[in-house]
Amino acid sequence: MDVLNNLAFGFSHALTLQNLMFCAIGCMVGTLVGLLPGLGPLATISLLLPLTYSIPTTGALIMLAGIYYGAQYGDSVSAITMKIPHASSIVACIDGYQMNLKGQTGLALFTAGISSFIGGTVAIVVLAWLAPSLGEVAFLFGPADYCSLMLLGFLCVSFVTTGHLLNGLAMCLIGVLFGQIGTDVNSGMERFTFDQPFLAEGVGLVSVALGCFGIAEIAKNLDAGNERTPFNGKIHLMPTWPEFKRILPSALRGSAVGSFLGILPGGGPVIAQFAAYALDKKVSKYRHEIGTGVIEGVAGQAAADEAASRTSFIPLMSIGIPENPVMALMMGAFIIKGIQPGPNMIAGHPDLFWGLVASMWIGNVFLLVLNVPLVRYWLSVFKIPYNVLFPSILFFCCIGTFSVNNNLDDIFVTALFGLCGYVFMRLDMDPSPLMLGFILGPMLEENFRRAMLISRGKFDVFVQRPISATLLGLMAVFIAWQLVGFVLQARRKAAARRLASGPAGPAPIEAAPMVPVGAEAAAGAGTGSPPAGV
């Protein structure tokens, strides 16, 4: 009952005309910016943060939050239609773009929109009920536990995105190596920079994502030499009832995964989308079709993306720990307004806390009402012939890359990763595990070093902690299951080869050629041999 009273108190603040206007502006601006390749919520909040100085505290934070989760949906539009993702929509490229090629673009975008609504709603319920105490769950995870969790993620995602464990792990390892470029945090030594000053801070995530997915896809389309557009066919938005029944289970699973991973520091939407996709690949009724362009591949990751973007506010507002760069900017906005996020925020500023929670659901409604009818207008842009559209796409990719650090060298780095992505596509290697390795590699190294410092170099810390030991046990079960499957598959192939070659035994006796009787007798007479049968 207290939660209902608190939500009613929050809606009384969020439903004012002024705050509704700020929420609508944030959702619309976030969606529009999310449509542009390379410009995600981080760049948008950075640019618009000074504008909030003169806006009332609650309205300013509501608008920034609307920009954040509005851009989460906007990213999926460019990922589905052009296969140009931001960090939060990498997995949408897998099935969403395949649905686009099948002429199901409208259905894919509607699935992303309704799944985002479901994921956001579930996360808001979690946020309202458990925010005062759920943030403490993050304190249960130590450095060793995070290492085991990331290694388990490598195994699962490597297999489900490529279908081959070794290929996926190889791509993950390449991503981890790319993530090591830059300055070592502990020693201050530069690694893999080749004496290039612009690599001292490492390679940007935007450069890798736009290069391996966006520019590589453009190069692939130009190499094919086909006159095509990113969107073909009629727009069918509304799914049938059987299709909606396929959306709902995946969206609920993604909501649960995203709500949990959004709480953990270092989690957030990027990891949540991979985890939701991996879960659907294992438990979905249509798991064998995922990866070929089906609804489940879009619904689960979209719900997890939005759910994680909401619950990522829990560690910020309840503990005072930002879990990703966007939350760090949000924390800066709180501090600018004279509010210190932390355990005392709910008691000290209940109007702001519950007003922000209520505005998240209002923003969900705005996104659903505004974006679903506007899908037809978003897609009208993509009816432009591809040979006219791709220079504009490359232009926005360059702008998005340059806007991160205002450095021209980042554009050349993006082009280099575009070449790498094109080579991977020609070799039928999925770059999705590479992105996961690139994102988690530095985090894995940092937590591994912390675990070693805490345990004074003893590796048994990974089996002494219950959470880490459980995760390592799951890894062992997963590897054993893969090995058993490999052995059984090899036996089935060997049995099939034996059946194809026939039963073992002496060689079959060939029948003697039929010879006319007269000719046989003449042959016998001429050689002095008796005729056959005598």
PAKOL-292028 format. One record per residue (C-alpha): residue in one letter; x, y, z. Coordinates in pm, whole numbers, plus 50000, padded with zeros to 5 digits. Layout:
# residues N
aXYZ;...
This chain:
# residues 534
m500005000050000;d502915023350071;v504165018149717;l500785027449570;n500675058549784;n504215067549679;l503365062649311;a500235083949348;f502435110449510;g504875108049220;f502165110648953;s500815141749123;h504175158349050;a504845142648709;l501415150448562;t501765187848587;l501585205548252;q505175217648277;n506655183448357;l504535166648088;m505965191147836;f509545184147945;c508925146447929;a507465148847577;i510375170747459;g512925146247601;c511285115847440;m510965132847101;v514505146847098;g515955113747217;t514155094646942;l515195119046670;v518825118246780;g518745080546813;l517785078346446;l521075094646345;p523925069346319;g526495073846594;l524645099846800;g523315081847105;p522015092947445;l525495100347578;a526245126347310;t522745141047331;i522745145147709;s526255160147690;l525075186247440;l521815194647616;l523035194047976;p523815231747983;l520225239147875;t518935224348201;y520575251048417;s517545274048391;i514915246248407;p513365235948741;t515065205948901;t512315180148855;g511565191048498;a515245191048400;l515875155748528;i512625142948373;m513685157348036;l517165141948056;a515685108248151;g513265110747858;i516175117547624;y517935086747757;y515245060847705;g513875078547397;a517255074347230;q517205037447327;y514205032347096;g515505055946827;d518695035546803;s516685004646714;v515155022146410;s518515028146243;a519714993446348;i516694975846195;t516424996445876;m520085003145795;k522024979046021;i523795008646176;p523565004146553;h524595023046859;a525855004747166;s522344997347293;s521014983046965;i523774959746847;v521664928246885;a518764944646697;c520884942046382;i520754904046385;d517054895846346;g515704931046295;y517714937345980;q516814902845846;m513134911245895;n513754943645707;l515194924245412;k512084902045416;g509804932445382;q508694930845748;t510204964245851;g506994978245996;l506384946646198;a509954947246330;l509674983646439;f506264977946598;t507704947746782;a510574969046910;g508144996247020;i505654974047204;s508444953147359;s510144984747481;f506854995147640;i506524961347814;g510134961747930;g509884997148061;t506644989848246;v508064958848416;a511214977748513;i509205006448660;v507284981848879;v510604967248994;l511975002149051;a508965013049256;w508744981849470;l512384973249527;a514445004849476;p514875011949849;s516404977449909;l517264962549568;g520294984649523;e521984965049800;v522094934649571;a524954951049383;f527034950349701;l526854912249705;f528954910549386;g532694913149438;p535464915249176;a535774877249153;d532014873949100;y532074899448819;c534924880748649;s533004848148656;l529834865148534;m531654880248237;l533334847348146;l529954829948153;g528604857347930;f531454851547684;l530594814647658;c526834818847620;v526824848247380;s529674834147169;f527654802747104;v524164817047053;t525204844746813;t527414823346590;g526194787846649;h529804776546686;l531534779647021;l535124782046893;n534284808046627;g532404829046879;l535164827047139;a537734836546874;m535724867746789;c535364875547161;l539124872747203;i539704896746913;g537324921247079;v539154917847412;l542464925347238;f540994956447075;g539754967047418;q543304965947556;i544454994047326;g545285025047527;t546905033647859;d547085008248138;v545245022348438;n547585007248697;s551025011848542;g550355041348312;m552085023548024;e550685025847673;r549654993147510;f549244986147138;t549255023147051;f552115020946794;d553325055246913;q550095071646797;p548985097847055;f545285095546962;l545255058747067;a546465066547419;e542865068147543;g541885036647358;v539465030047074;g535955044047110;l532935021347122;v531185042846862;s534045037646615;v533964999946657;a530154997246636;l529765019946333;g532725004246157;c531974967246212;f528254970646146;g527375002545960;i530255008745721;a530824971445672;e527184966945569;i527424996245325;a530564981045171;k528834947345144;n525824962544966;l528004982244726;d530114951644655;a526974932044565;g526174958544304;n522414955744357;e520174986144321;r518234984144644;t516965005544929;p517204997945299;f513404995045307;n511364975945050;g507704966945034;k504564978345209;i504364987945574;h502434963245787;l502534976146144;m499994956546343;p500874920146413;t498324892446397;w497204875646719;p499544845546669;e502424869646611;f501544889546924;k501504857247126;r505064851647007;i506104886847110;l504794885347466;p506894856747616;s510144870047470;a509344905347588;l508634893347942;r511834872947953;g513824902447824;s512164925048082;a513224902148366;v516804899448239;g517124936848175;s515614946048511;f518184924748692;l521264933848489;g520394970848501;i520974970148875;l524514956848857;p527314982448816;g528834977548472;g525684960648344;g523104982348175;p521444979747834;v524524968347641;i524994935947832;a521264930947894;q520464928447523;f523074901047471;a521844881847776;a518194883947669;y519064872347318;a521064843147460;l518164833147685;d515674833747397;k518064812947189;k517944786147459;v514364785547590;s512164800347318;k509724777647140;y511104791746812;r514764791346918;h515894773346602;e514574802046389;i516204830046590;g518954845846384;t517094842746054;g514774872446106;v511974864046352;i509994884046605;e511574868046911;g515024880846814;v513714916646822;a511274914947115;g513584900947381;q516494924547325;a514254955447291;a512504947847622;a515824941147797;d517254973347653;e514454995147791;a514194976348121;a517904980148190;s517815017048102;r515195022148376;t516635000348650;s520095015348594;f518705044748795;i518525022049104;p522245021449192;l522465058649108;m519575070249326;s519795044549606;i523565039949640;g525005069949458;i527035048549215;p526655055148840;e526955022548649;n527675036548300;p528715069448136;v525105080448083;m524355075948452;a527535095148532;l526145124448333;m522815120848512;m524675121748842;g526355153748726;a522915168348654;f521775158949006;i524835175349162;i524425206648948;k520935210049093;g522325206449445;i521135170649504;q523475142849611;p522245108749492;g522485081849757;p520685064050039;n519235096450176;m517725107949847;i514375090149889;a513865104650236;g515315138950157;h513735144749812;p510695121849783;d508985144849532;l511955142649296;f512485105149336;w508875093949296;g508165120849036;l511045107548826;v509815071648866;a506275081348760;s507595101348463;m509305070048332;w505945053248275;i504545085248125;g507555086047893;n506765049847802;v503295060347692;f504685089947498;l507135067347314;l504405042547223;v501865068847114;l504345090746925;n506635065446762;v504325037646645;p502135060846429;l505255078846308;v506885046746182;r505465053045836;y507125087145829;w510445073945961;l510465047745685;s509625072345410;v513185085245439;f514545050645363;k512685047745032;i515425068844875;p517565048244633;y520545033144806;n523145048944577;v521775082744686;l521245074145052;f524555057545142;p526675089645112;s524315105845364;i524645075845593;l528435077845574;f528245115045644;f526225109745962;c528545081546065;c531485105446039;i529605132246235;g528685107346507;t532265095046536;f533735130146536;s531265143246796;v532525119747067;n536045134347105;n536105161446835;n539005142746678;l539415135846305;d541575105546379;d538485087446511;i537015088646160;f540035069846021;v539755044446305;t536075039346214;a537035033545851;l539635007845959;f537064988946164;g534724991245866;l537334972545662;c537684946745940;g533914942545957;y533714937645581;v536394910445600;f534484893445883;m531304893645674;r533114878645376;l534414851145606;d530914845445754;m532104856346099;d529514874146314;p530974906146469;s528504905946763;p530814885546995;l533624909546902;m531544938447036;l530854919547358;g534554912247405;f535434948447334;i532934960947592;l533654935647866;g537384931247809;p538554961948007;m536004954648280;l537184918648301;e540814929548334;e539994955448600;n537974931648816;f540534903748773;r543284926648901;r541134937149195;a540374900949281;m544084892549272;l544964922249493;i542314913349748;s543344876549757;r547074884749739;g547514865449417;k545544834249516;f543284820349246;d541144801049494;v539184833049557;f537114824049251;v535854791749413;q535684803949772;r533004829949701;p529564813449658;i528414835349367;s531634830549172;a531714793149240;t528104789549119;l528844808448798;l531974787748734;g529914756348789;l527424768348527;m530334774048290;a531554738448347;v528064724648282;f527754745447964;i531134733547830;a530364697247920;w526994700047748;q528694713647436;l531274685447440;v528594658747481;g526634674047195;f529764674546980;v530494637547052;l526894627146983;q526864646846660;a530124630546549;r528684596046622;r525524603746426;k527594614946129;a529734583546147;a526614561646162;a525134579945865;r528324574245665;r528244536945748;l524624534245635;a525414552645314;s528324529345232;g526254497745290;p526704468045530;a530194455445598;g531244422045446;p532684406545126;a532354425344804;p529164417444615;i529454391844328;e528874407643994;a526554389243757;a528134373843445;p527264391443121;m524494375642922;v525824359142600;p523674343642327;v523654305742334;g524994301541983;a527824325342038;e528694308242368;a528844274342198;a530984287541920;a533334303342165;g533604270642354;a534294251242037;g536954274941922;t538924273142247;g538514236642324;s536644244142644;p533364227542724;p530334248842712;a529014262743039;g526894238643236;v528604207043104;
